[in-house]
Amino acid sequence: MFDQCIVQDVWVANIGTKDRSSEWKVSFNVSEKKLTLDIDSGAQCNILSKASAEKFIAITPITDSGVIISGVSTRIISYGQINLPYKYRDMKKVITVQVIDSLRSFQLLGRKDSLLFGLIARVNSVDVSVTTEQLKNDYADVIGQDI
């Protein structure tokens, strides 16, 4: 009856910027309009709030989707979906985005499209030549004092 889209805890990757305030964000050109999204490698779909999506209805309409979006503590039935022509650097792709009717502004780029645009990568090996102290220093924001 409904498709399901699960949004889990955020696990993000640096997109090559030195500005710490925007390192988990990416800006796309969508038909000459700027759209900035949070990169969320735990999300199985892209999400925009209804207010954000309505800025693009001149480009393409919001259509029914029947998707249930599961977050950490709640489930929301998607208001609909919108297919937007995203441009990032030299890549152009039409991306499907789930639209939610929420007072809170949501602008998330999920795992699949974050990988597609080369914003995150799966690491299948680890360089073990680094010391534990070096890892603790390099990734203190991720691991804290847990090691």
Protein Blocks (a to p, Z undefined) as FASTA:
>chain_A
ZZcddddddddddehiablklmmgccddeehiacdddddfkbcbdcddfklmmmmmmmpc
cddekiacddfkbccddfbdcdddddehjbccdddddddddfbdcddddfklmmmnopac
cdfbdcfkbcfklmmmmmmmmnmmmZZ
